[in-house]
Amino acid sequence: MNLKLVLFTIFSFLTVAVAIDLKEIRSAYIEAVDNESATNALHEDLISVSKTDDKTLVAFKGAVSAMMAKYAKGIKDKKTFMKEGKELLEYALEADPNNVEIHCIRLSVQENVPKITGYTKNIEEDKQFILNNYSFISNKNSKNFVKGYILKSEAFTETERQLLQGS
């Protein structure tokens, strides 16, 4: 009986220790944008994320997979990473279509991938969705992440940025 209790306690602590902190993922994602080692580290951190997890985490995993394509050596690996990234992002958005942060994550990918990938068709749609729904984001960390992206993104005009400054 005591052995079961000890094992249960150990596994409980391990599960908590492995839990992924979305706030940390947001920060790591920003750092990984033009940093190969940070991208690789974030990819490793998200490797255990599956479609059954929080859809924002699934979207981040998809975005990081797409980022890995930038650093992959061969065309086959580049295509594999890009395909996986796109599939995960689209799945997350389909599962949670009203999530502004997921739209922002997809926008960040589409705005930065080469046009040859063909994955740039939703930029205007995501931008409009973000502009129309930004004020409804209730999670402070999510809102800060989206706002930070808007302020750096070339998709948004200075006027649009100013409109969101008060939010």
QUIQUI-V142969 format. One record per helix or strand of 2 or more residues. SS is the DSSP state (hx for helix, st for strand). FROM is the first residue (numbers start at 0). LEN is the number of residues. If there is no record, write none. Layout:
SS:FROM:LEN / SS:FROM:LEN
This chain:
hx:1:17 / hx:21:11 / hx:35:11 / hx:54:17 / hx:74:21 / hx:99:11 / hx:114:3 / hx:122:14 / hx:139:13 / hx:157:8
